[in-house]
Amino acid sequence: MPTPNENKILKILKDADGESSSRKIASKMGFDSGYIRVILNDMGRHDIIDVFNNGKVRIAYKGWVLLGEKPEKHQQQSQSGMKRYLEDRAQWKTF
């Protein structure tokens, strides 16, 4: 069962179409970004969200279930990880 702060984070991510950055979440919640990263990493360890090194987070399958959503429409994204990776990679900016 998620904590109240974890529920708030999931709702913020849901409002942002399932994906956001840790800084945006911290500013919306009014907490320090370091504290939010600790919560996000813990949620990542429990597979509620996917945490990326660049600071982005995305709701995982288990997170959609906790929100009461039907994860079938979101499951396609998580199951096609390589496709999602290639789509994200196409948007990366190189030096």
Secondary structure as the mmCIF struct_conf table of DSSP 4:
data_model
#
loop_
_struct_conf.conf_type_id
_struct_conf.id
_struct_conf.beg_label_comp_id
_struct_conf.beg_label_asym_id
_struct_conf.beg_label_seq_id
_struct_conf.end_label_comp_id
_struct_conf.end_label_asym_id
_struct_conf.end_label_seq_id
HELX_RH_AL_P HELX_RH_AL_P1 PRO A 4 ASP A 15
TURN_TY1_P TURN_TY1_P1 ALA A 16 GLY A 18
STRN STRN1 GLU A 19 SER A 21
HELX_RH_AL_P HELX_RH_AL_P2 SER A 22 MET A 29
TURN_TY1_P TURN_TY1_P2 GLY A 30 GLY A 30
BEND BEND1 PHE A 31 PHE A 31
HELX_RH_AL_P HELX_RH_AL_P3 SER A 33 ARG A 45
TURN_TY1_P TURN_TY1_P3 HIS A 46 ASP A 47
BEND BEND2 ILE A 48 ILE A 48
STRN STRN2 ILE A 49 VAL A 51
TURN_TY1_P TURN_TY1_P4 ASN A 53 ASN A 54
BEND BEND3 GLY A 55 GLY A 55
STRN STRN3 LYS A 56 ILE A 59
HELX_RH_AL_P HELX_RH_AL_P4 TYR A 61 LEU A 66
TURN_TY1_P TURN_TY1_P5 LEU A 67 GLY A 68
TURN_TY1_P TURN_TY1_P6 PRO A 71 PRO A 71
HELX_RH_AL_P HELX_RH_AL_P5 GLU A 72 GLN A 79
HELX_RH_AL_P HELX_RH_AL_P6 GLY A 81 ALA A 90
TURN_TY1_P TURN_TY1_P7 GLN A 91 GLN A 91
#
